[in-house]
Amino acid sequence: MIAGIPPLFNRLTAYVLCPDATDYSYNDFGFGTPTTSSPTGGTGHYTELTCTFTDGSQKVFGNDEVGLKGLAASFTAAGICGGLAVVFFMILAALIGARLVRPKPSDHQ
């Protein structure tokens, strides 16, 4: 889901690649460019991330780095959110179970 929401994916990727940057921008090139010589083949594009730092310097990240590190950051964020959801529901189930189940009185007193 995170990789499918471009504003969220772009912001997360920019934060991972250049956390100290004051600004970032994406440049997309070659939309609809054939990826194979076959007329029925797929098309693709190229994305560059440009980060601007407080001193005015810039750093450019290419398509491969943006894609791979962006997906890694997305899966990490999804894993953290999923793990927190599991812990929350485990605690909720334990609380509900503790209220519904009462111990039987013991015959050995």
C-alpha positions in Angstrom: 0.0 0.0 0.0 2.8 2.4 0.8 4.5 2.0 -2.5 1.2 2.5 -4.2 0.7 6.0 -2.8 3.2 8.2 -4.6 3.3 11.2 -2.2 3.9 8.9 0.8 6.4 6.7 -1.1 8.3 9.8 -2.4 8.5 11.4 1.0 9.6 8.2 2.7 12.2 7.6 0.1 13.6 11.2 0.3 13.8 10.9 4.1 15.7 7.6 3.8 18.1 8.8 1.2 18.8 12.3 2.5 17.4 12.9 6.0 19.4 16.1 6.4 18.0 17.7 3.3 15.9 20.9 3.5 14.1 20.2 0.2 13.8 17.5 -2.4 12.3 17.1 -5.8 11.7 14.3 -8.3 12.3 14.4 -12.0 10.7 11.7 -14.2 12.0 11.1 -17.7 11.1 8.9 -20.6 7.4 8.0 -19.9 6.3 5.6 -22.5 9.8 4.7 -23.6 9.9 1.1 -24.9 11.9 -1.3 -22.7 12.3 -3.9 -25.4 12.7 -3.8 -29.2 9.3 -5.7 -29.5 6.4 -3.4 -30.5 4.2 -5.2 -27.9 6.8 -4.9 -25.1 6.4 -2.9 -22.0 7.2 0.8 -21.4 9.1 2.4 -18.6 10.4 5.6 -17.1 13.4 6.9 -15.2 13.2 8.8 -11.9 15.8 11.0 -10.3 15.7 12.4 -6.8 17.5 15.7 -6.1 18.1 16.7 -2.5 19.0 20.2 -1.5 20.9 20.8 1.8 21.1 23.8 4.1 24.5 25.0 2.6 22.9 25.0 -0.9 24.6 21.9 -2.1 22.6 19.2 -4.0 22.9 15.5 -4.4 21.2 13.5 -7.1 20.1 9.9 -6.7 19.4 7.7 -9.7 16.6 5.5 -10.6 18.0 2.3 -9.2 18.8 3.8 -5.8 15.4 5.5 -5.6 13.5 2.4 -6.5 15.4 -0.1 -4.3 15.8 2.0 -1.2 12.3 3.3 -1.6 10.8 -0.2 -1.7 13.0 -1.2 1.2 11.8 1.7 3.3 8.2 1.0 2.4 8.5 -2.7 3.4 10.2 -1.6 6.7 7.5 0.9 7.5 4.8 -1.7 6.7 6.5 -4.3 8.9 6.7 -1.9 11.8 3.1 -0.9 11.4 2.0 -4.5 11.0 4.0 -5.6 14.1 2.5 -2.8 16.2 -1.0 -3.8 15.0 -0.4 -7.4 16.0 0.9 -6.4 19.5 -2.1 -4.1 20.0 -4.6 -6.9 19.0 -2.7 -9.4 21.2 -3.1 -7.1 24.2 -6.8 -6.5 23.4 -7.5 -10.2 23.1 -5.7 -10.8 26.4 -7.8 -8.2 28.2 -11.1 -9.5 26.7 -10.1 -13.0 27.5 -9.3 -12.1 31.1 -12.7 -10.5 31.6 -14.7 -13.3 30.0 -12.9 -16.3 31.5 -13.1 -16.8 35.3 -11.2 -19.5 37.1 -13.3 -22.3 38.5 -13.3 -22.5 42.3 -11.0 -25.2 43.5 -12.3 -28.2 45.5 -9.0 -28.5 47.4 -9.2 -25.9 50.1 
